[in-house]
């Protein structure tokens, strides 16, 4: 009986040792982070909400994980029901300087009610 209890404790220890809290959420298929950002920037959450007029509003909370200023570019591409990108002036790269350890909210609004999903891209700012 003692060996069964000891075995159960060992199994539980192995199983739960992988449960470590991190500050990086599970990946979202709608988010593309440039590989050169590494762990310098991470997204804490993504929200896409349909308003009363049937138009989606997007918000991503981005964190500078470094102790120095970090220039980033970001872009939203809105998609129709077939997954095709909706051509829009709003789907252009925007720049943002992130202060050390800053958390910022990036927001965007769909150009039309035909938008049903989006893609969010982040890269290190071009100089």
Rosetta constraint file for C-alpha pairs under 8 A:
AtomPair CA 1 CA 5 HARMONIC 6.44 0.50
AtomPair CA 2 CA 6 HARMONIC 6.17 0.50
AtomPair CA 3 CA 7 HARMONIC 5.95 0.50
AtomPair CA 4 CA 8 HARMONIC 6.12 0.50
AtomPair CA 5 CA 9 HARMONIC 6.24 0.50
AtomPair CA 6 CA 10 HARMONIC 6.22 0.50
AtomPair CA 7 CA 11 HARMONIC 6.19 0.50
AtomPair CA 8 CA 12 HARMONIC 6.13 0.50
AtomPair CA 9 CA 13 HARMONIC 6.08 0.50
AtomPair CA 10 CA 14 HARMONIC 6.31 0.50
AtomPair CA 11 CA 15 HARMONIC 6.15 0.50
AtomPair CA 12 CA 16 HARMONIC 5.98 0.50
AtomPair CA 13 CA 17 HARMONIC 5.85 0.50
AtomPair CA 14 CA 18 HARMONIC 7.40 0.50
AtomPair CA 15 CA 19 HARMONIC 7.87 0.50
AtomPair CA 23 CA 44 HARMONIC 7.58 0.50
AtomPair CA 24 CA 42 HARMONIC 6.49 0.50
AtomPair CA 24 CA 43 HARMONIC 7.26 0.50
AtomPair CA 24 CA 44 HARMONIC 6.79 0.50
AtomPair CA 25 CA 43 HARMONIC 7.38 0.50
AtomPair CA 25 CA 44 HARMONIC 6.17 0.50
AtomPair CA 25 CA 45 HARMONIC 7.45 0.50
AtomPair CA 27 CA 31 HARMONIC 7.49 0.50
AtomPair CA 30 CA 118 HARMONIC 6.61 0.50
AtomPair CA 30 CA 119 HARMONIC 4.67 0.50
AtomPair CA 30 CA 120 HARMONIC 5.99 0.50
AtomPair CA 31 CA 119 HARMONIC 6.04 0.50
AtomPair CA 31 CA 120 HARMONIC 4.81 0.50
AtomPair CA 31 CA 121 HARMONIC 5.98 0.50
AtomPair CA 31 CA 122 HARMONIC 7.99 0.50
AtomPair CA 32 CA 119 HARMONIC 7.68 0.50
AtomPair CA 32 CA 120 HARMONIC 6.21 0.50
AtomPair CA 32 CA 121 HARMONIC 4.83 0.50
AtomPair CA 32 CA 122 HARMONIC 6.38 0.50
AtomPair CA 33 CA 37 HARMONIC 7.19 0.50
AtomPair CA 33 CA 121 HARMONIC 6.03 0.50
AtomPair CA 33 CA 122 HARMONIC 4.97 0.50
AtomPair CA 33 CA 123 HARMONIC 6.21 0.50
AtomPair CA 34 CA 38 HARMONIC 7.84 0.50
AtomPair CA 34 CA 121 HARMONIC 7.82 0.50
AtomPair CA 34 CA 122 HARMONIC 6.16 0.50
AtomPair CA 34 CA 123 HARMONIC 4.87 0.50
AtomPair CA 34 CA 124 HARMONIC 7.25 0.50
AtomPair CA 36 CA 123 HARMONIC 7.71 0.50
AtomPair CA 36 CA 124 HARMONIC 7.20 0.50
AtomPair CA 37 CA 41 HARMONIC 6.30 0.50
AtomPair CA 37 CA 123 HARMONIC 6.85 0.50
AtomPair CA 37 CA 124 HARMONIC 6.31 0.50
AtomPair CA 39 CA 65 HARMONIC 6.97 0.50
AtomPair CA 40 CA 64 HARMONIC 6.03 0.50
AtomPair CA 40 CA 65 HARMONIC 4.89 0.50
AtomPair CA 40 CA 66 HARMONIC 5.76 0.50
AtomPair CA 41 CA 62 HARMONIC 6.89 0.50
AtomPair CA 41 CA 63 HARMONIC 5.55 0.50
AtomPair CA 41 CA 64 HARMONIC 4.85 0.50
AtomPair CA 41 CA 65 HARMONIC 5.52 0.50
AtomPair CA 41 CA 66 HARMONIC 7.89 0.50
AtomPair CA 42 CA 62 HARMONIC 5.79 0.50
AtomPair CA 42 CA 63 HARMONIC 5.44 0.50
AtomPair CA 42 CA 64 HARMONIC 7.02 0.50
AtomPair CA 42 CA 65 HARMONIC 7.26 0.50
AtomPair CA 43 CA 60 HARMONIC 6.79 0.50
AtomPair CA 43 CA 61 HARMONIC 5.67 0.50
AtomPair CA 43 CA 62 HARMONIC 4.49 0.50
AtomPair CA 43 CA 63 HARMONIC 6.28 0.50
AtomPair CA 44 CA 60 HARMONIC 7.53 0.50
AtomPair CA 44 CA 61 HARMONIC 5.53 0.50
AtomPair CA 44 CA 62 HARMONIC 6.18 0.50
AtomPair CA 44 CA 63 HARMONIC 7.24 0.50
AtomPair CA 45 CA 60 HARMONIC 5.80 0.50
AtomPair CA 45 CA 61 HARMONIC 5.63 0.50
AtomPair CA 45 CA 62 HARMONIC 7.87 0.50
AtomPair CA 46 CA 58 HARMONIC 7.50 0.50
AtomPair CA 46 CA 59 HARMONIC 5.86 0.50
AtomPair CA 46 CA 60 HARMONIC 4.51 0.50
AtomPair CA 46 CA 61 HARMONIC 6.75 0.50
AtomPair CA 47 CA 58 HARMONIC 5.65 0.50
AtomPair CA 47 CA 59 HARMONIC 5.16 0.50
AtomPair CA 47 CA 60 HARMONIC 6.38 0.50
AtomPair CA 48 CA 56 HARMONIC 6.34 0.50
AtomPair CA 48 CA 57 HARMONIC 5.58 0.50
AtomPair CA 48 CA 58 HARMONIC 4.42 0.50
AtomPair CA 48 CA 59 HARMONIC 6.50 0.50
AtomPair CA 49 CA 56 HARMONIC 5.34 0.50
AtomPair CA 49 CA 57 HARMONIC 5.33 0.50
AtomPair CA 49 CA 58 HARMONIC 6.56 0.50
AtomPair CA 50 CA 54 HARMONIC 5.74 0.50
AtomPair CA 50 CA 55 HARMONIC 5.49 0.50
AtomPair CA 50 CA 56 HARMONIC 4.21 0.50
AtomPair CA 50 CA 57 HARMONIC 6.35 0.50
AtomPair CA 51 CA 55 HARMONIC 5.43 0.50
AtomPair CA 51 CA 56 HARMONIC 5.94 0.50
AtomPair CA 51 CA 57 HARMONIC 7.12 0.50
AtomPair CA 53 CA 113 HARMONIC 7.80 0.50
AtomPair CA 54 CA 113 HARMONIC 5.49 0.50
AtomPair CA 55 CA 109 HARMONIC 7.38 0.50
AtomPair CA 55 CA 110 HARMONIC 6.08 0.50
AtomPair CA 55 CA 111 HARMONIC 7.83 0.50
AtomPair CA 55 CA 112 HARMONIC 6.30 0.50
AtomPair CA 55 CA 113 HARMONIC 4.70 0.50
AtomPair CA 55 CA 115 HARMONIC 7.39 0.50
AtomPair CA 56 CA 109 HARMONIC 6.00 0.50
AtomPair CA 56 CA 110 HARMONIC 5.40 0.50
AtomPair CA 56 CA 113 HARMONIC 7.31 0.50
AtomPair CA 56 CA 115 HARMONIC 7.25 0.50
AtomPair CA 56 CA 116 HARMONIC 7.44 0.50
AtomPair CA 57 CA 107 HARMONIC 7.37 0.50
AtomPair CA 57 CA 108 HARMONIC 5.88 0.50
AtomPair CA 57 CA 109 HARMONIC 4.45 0.50
AtomPair CA 57 CA 110 HARMONIC 6.29 0.50
AtomPair CA 58 CA 107 HARMONIC 5.45 0.50
AtomPair CA 58 CA 108 HARMONIC 5.09 0.50
AtomPair CA 58 CA 109 HARMONIC 6.08 0.50
AtomPair CA 58 CA 110 HARMONIC 7.91 0.50
AtomPair CA 59 CA 105 HARMONIC 6.35 0.50
AtomPair CA 59 CA 106 HARMONIC 5.49 0.50
AtomPair CA 59 CA 107 HARMONIC 4.45 0.50
AtomPair CA 59 CA 108 HARMONIC 6.62 0.50
AtomPair CA 60 CA 105 HARMONIC 5.64 0.50
AtomPair CA 60 CA 106 HARMONIC 5.25 0.50
AtomPair CA 60 CA 107 HARMONIC 6.65 0.50
AtomPair CA 61 CA 103 HARMONIC 6.57 0.50
AtomPair CA 61 CA 104 HARMONIC 5.56 0.50
AtomPair CA 61 CA 105 HARMONIC 4.47 0.50
AtomPair CA 61 CA 106 HARMONIC 6.32 0.50
AtomPair CA 62 CA 103 HARMONIC 5.60 0.50
AtomPair CA 62 CA 104 HARMONIC 5.40 0.50
AtomPair CA 62 CA 105 HARMONIC 6.38 0.50
AtomPair CA 62 CA 106 HARMONIC 7.41 0.50
AtomPair CA 63 CA 98 HARMONIC 7.83 0.50
AtomPair CA 63 CA 101 HARMONIC 6.36 0.50
AtomPair CA 63 CA 102 HARMONIC 5.64 0.50
AtomPair CA 63 CA 103 HARMONIC 4.42 0.50
AtomPair CA 63 CA 104 HARMONIC 6.50 0.50
AtomPair CA 64 CA 70 HARMONIC 6.97 0.50
AtomPair CA 64 CA 98 HARMONIC 6.03 0.50
AtomPair CA 64 CA 99 HARMONIC 6.88 0.50
AtomPair CA 64 CA 100 HARMONIC 5.99 0.50
AtomPair CA 64 CA 101 HARMONIC 4.76 0.50
AtomPair CA 64 CA 102 HARMONIC 5.42 0.50
AtomPair CA 64 CA 103 HARMONIC 6.67 0.50
AtomPair CA 65 CA 100 HARMONIC 7.12 0.50
AtomPair CA 65 CA 101 HARMONIC 5.23 0.50
AtomPair CA 65 CA 102 HARMONIC 7.84 0.50
AtomPair CA 66 CA 70 HARMONIC 7.88 0.50
AtomPair CA 66 CA 100 HARMONIC 5.65 0.50
AtomPair CA 66 CA 101 HARMONIC 5.91 0.50
AtomPair CA 67 CA 100 HARMONIC 4.59 0.50
AtomPair CA 67 CA 101 HARMONIC 6.37 0.50
AtomPair CA 68 CA 99 HARMONIC 6.63 0.50
AtomPair CA 68 CA 100 HARMONIC 4.80 0.50
AtomPair CA 69 CA 97 HARMONIC 6.66 0.50
AtomPair CA 69 CA 98 HARMONIC 5.67 0.50
AtomPair CA 69 CA 99 HARMONIC 4.68 0.50
AtomPair CA 69 CA 100 HARMONIC 5.41 0.50
AtomPair CA 70 CA 97 HARMONIC 5.69 0.50
AtomPair CA 70 CA 98 HARMONIC 5.06 0.50
AtomPair CA 70 CA 99 HARMONIC 6.54 0.50
AtomPair CA 70 CA 100 HARMONIC 7.47 0.50
AtomPair CA 70 CA 124 HARMONIC 7.89 0.50
AtomPair CA 71 CA 95 HARMONIC 7.14 0.50
AtomPair CA 71 CA 96 HARMONIC 5.85 0.50
AtomPair CA 71 CA 97 HARMONIC 4.31 0.50
AtomPair CA 71 CA 98 HARMONIC 6.05 0.50
AtomPair CA 71 CA 124 HARMONIC 6.25 0.50
AtomPair CA 71 CA 125 HARMONIC 5.20 0.50
AtomPair CA 72 CA 95 HARMONIC 5.77 0.50
AtomPair CA 72 CA 96 HARMONIC 5.43 0.50
AtomPair CA 72 CA 97 HARMONIC 6.24 0.50
AtomPair CA 72 CA 98 HARMONIC 7.34 0.50
AtomPair CA 72 CA 122 HARMONIC 6.87 0.50
AtomPair CA 72 CA 123 HARMONIC 5.73 0.50
AtomPair CA 72 CA 124 HARMONIC 4.51 0.50
AtomPair CA 72 CA 125 HARMONIC 4.33 0.50
AtomPair CA 73 CA 93 HARMONIC 6.03 0.50
AtomPair CA 73 CA 94 HARMONIC 5.38 0.50
AtomPair CA 73 CA 95 HARMONIC 4.36 0.50
AtomPair CA 73 CA 96 HARMONIC 6.25 0.50
AtomPair CA 73 CA 122 HARMONIC 5.76 0.50
AtomPair CA 73 CA 123 HARMONIC 5.32 0.50
AtomPair CA 73 CA 124 HARMONIC 6.03 0.50
AtomPair CA 73 CA 125 HARMONIC 4.90 0.50
AtomPair CA 73 CA 126 HARMONIC 7.73 0.50
AtomPair CA 74 CA 93 HARMONIC 5.45 0.50
AtomPair CA 74 CA 94 HARMONIC 5.35 0.50
AtomPair CA 74 CA 95 HARMONIC 6.42 0.50
AtomPair CA 74 CA 96 HARMONIC 7.88 0.50
AtomPair CA 74 CA 120 HARMONIC 7.28 0.50
AtomPair CA 74 CA 121 HARMONIC 5.44 0.50
AtomPair CA 74 CA 122 HARMONIC 4.45 0.50
AtomPair CA 74 CA 123 HARMONIC 6.46 0.50
AtomPair CA 75 CA 91 HARMONIC 6.13 0.50
AtomPair CA 75 CA 92 HARMONIC 5.80 0.50
AtomPair CA 75 CA 93 HARMONIC 4.75 0.50
AtomPair CA 75 CA 94 HARMONIC 6.24 0.50
AtomPair CA 75 CA 120 HARMONIC 5.87 0.50
AtomPair CA 75 CA 121 HARMONIC 5.18 0.50
AtomPair CA 75 CA 122 HARMONIC 6.71 0.50
AtomPair CA 76 CA 90 HARMONIC 7.54 0.50
AtomPair CA 76 CA 91 HARMONIC 5.43 0.50
AtomPair CA 76 CA 92 HARMONIC 7.35 0.50
AtomPair CA 76 CA 93 HARMONIC 7.98 0.50
AtomPair CA 76 CA 108 HARMONIC 7.33 0.50
AtomPair CA 76 CA 118 HARMONIC 6.67 0.50
AtomPair CA 76 CA 119 HARMONIC 5.73 0.50
AtomPair CA 76 CA 120 HARMONIC 4.76 0.50
AtomPair CA 76 CA 121 HARMONIC 6.49 0.50
AtomPair CA 77 CA 85 HARMONIC 6.34 0.50
AtomPair CA 77 CA 86 HARMONIC 7.29 0.50
AtomPair CA 77 CA 91 HARMONIC 5.25 0.50
AtomPair CA 77 CA 118 HARMONIC 5.50 0.50
AtomPair CA 77 CA 119 HARMONIC 5.08 0.50
AtomPair CA 77 CA 120 HARMONIC 6.53 0.50
AtomPair CA 78 CA 85 HARMONIC 5.69 0.50
AtomPair CA 78 CA 86 HARMONIC 5.63 0.50
AtomPair CA 78 CA 91 HARMONIC 7.42 0.50
AtomPair CA 78 CA 110 HARMONIC 6.39 0.50
AtomPair CA 78 CA 111 HARMONIC 7.84 0.50
AtomPair CA 78 CA 115 HARMONIC 5.82 0.50
AtomPair CA 78 CA 116 HARMONIC 7.52 0.50
AtomPair CA 78 CA 117 HARMONIC 6.01 0.50
AtomPair CA 78 CA 118 HARMONIC 4.31 0.50
AtomPair CA 78 CA 119 HARMONIC 6.45 0.50
AtomPair CA 79 CA 83 HARMONIC 5.19 0.50
AtomPair CA 79 CA 84 HARMONIC 5.22 0.50
AtomPair CA 79 CA 85 HARMONIC 4.43 0.50
AtomPair CA 79 CA 86 HARMONIC 5.55 0.50
AtomPair CA 79 CA 115 HARMONIC 5.30 0.50
AtomPair CA 79 CA 116 HARMONIC 6.08 0.50
AtomPair CA 79 CA 117 HARMONIC 5.13 0.50
AtomPair CA 79 CA 118 HARMONIC 5.34 0.50
AtomPair CA 79 CA 119 HARMONIC 7.62 0.50
AtomPair CA 80 CA 84 HARMONIC 5.48 0.50
AtomPair CA 80 CA 85 HARMONIC 6.45 0.50
AtomPair CA 80 CA 86 HARMONIC 6.41 0.50
AtomPair CA 80 CA 114 HARMONIC 5.65 0.50
AtomPair CA 80 CA 115 HARMONIC 4.64 0.50
AtomPair CA 80 CA 116 HARMONIC 5.46 0.50
AtomPair CA 80 CA 117 HARMONIC 6.79 0.50
AtomPair CA 81 CA 114 HARMONIC 7.28 0.50
AtomPair CA 81 CA 115 HARMONIC 7.05 0.50
AtomPair CA 81 CA 116 HARMONIC 5.85 0.50
AtomPair CA 81 CA 117 HARMONIC 7.75 0.50
AtomPair CA 83 CA 117 HARMONIC 7.76 0.50
AtomPair CA 86 CA 115 HARMONIC 7.29 0.50
AtomPair CA 87 CA 91 HARMONIC 7.29 0.50
AtomPair CA 88 CA 111 HARMONIC 6.67 0.50
AtomPair CA 90 CA 111 HARMONIC 7.18 0.50
AtomPair CA 95 CA 125 HARMONIC 6.81 0.50
AtomPair CA 98 CA 102 HARMONIC 6.08 0.50
AtomPair CA 98 CA 103 HARMONIC 7.97 0.50
AtomPair CA 98 CA 104 HARMONIC 7.72 0.50
AtomPair CA 110 CA 115 HARMONIC 6.22 0.50
AtomPair CA 111 CA 115 HARMONIC 7.41 0.50
